[in-house]
Amino acid sequence: MSTTDAAAAQALAEACATALFAGDRASQGLGMVVESVQPGRARLRMEVREDMTNGHGICHGGFIFTLADSAFAFACNTHNRVTVAQAAKIDFLRPARRGDQLHAEAREISRSARSGLYDVEVRRADGELVACFRGNSHSSDKHLVEDHR
């Protein structure tokens, strides 16, 4: 890929993330921040709030899943095709606690015309791995933004 093509792909990925986040009330409501996007990649951050803890005093797994799922969504929508989850699974490895900054980094493993495979690692700010998520995506022919070409 030429430098010009790479720059155009990066600009498109950023435009797609901006458009997606503008309508993503769930991610916004949970205080998620899109830290970075690249074609096929995304990194999001979320602080574990008190209202996200369960009866054991640790972050409810559903919130960790939602952070990973949001990173997955941003990564698979960087190619300007409206893309949704088809399936996903998560393995919880360590607890997160109130006040922890969680970072979810999604990366594209494989993508074809209609489907994709993405892995997401959720880590605490200290680098400890909290969860591993794998998502399968399905793409439509619709676009998030007008193509920049």
C-alpha positions, 0 to 999 in steps of 0.5 A, a space after each residue: 500500500 502506498 503512503 497516499 493509500 495508507 493516509 487515505 485509509 487512515 482518514 477514512 477509518 477516523 471518519 468512520 469512528 467519528 460517525 459511529 461514536 456520534 450515534 453510539 449512546 451506549 458507549 457514550 453513556 458508559 464513559 468510553 473514550 475512543 483512544 485510537 483507530 486504524 484500518 481494522 484496529 481500535 483502542 477504547 478506554 473506560 473507567 470502572 465506576 461504582 455502578 458497574 460493580 457487582 455483589 462481589 465488589 468487582 466489575 460486572 462481566 457485562 460491562 467488560 464485555 460491552 467495552 470489548 464489544 465496542 472496540 470490536 465494533 469500531 475496528 470492524 467499521 473502519 472500512 466504511 461498510 456498516 458492520 455488526 456483530 454476528 457472534 462473540 465470546 469472552 474469557 474473563 481472566 482477572 477481575 477489574 475493580 472500581 476506579 480501574 482504567 480498562 483499555 480494550 484493543 481490537 484487531 482484525 484477524 481476517 476479513 472477506 466480503 461479508 464477514 470478519 474475525 476480530 480479537 480484543 484484549 481488555 487490560 487494566 492500565 497496569 497492563 494486566 490482561 483482564 479478558 480476551 474477546 473474539 468476535 465475528 462480524 457481518 458487513 452490509 453494502 451500506 456505508 457509514 460516511 461518504 467515501 473520501 476518494 
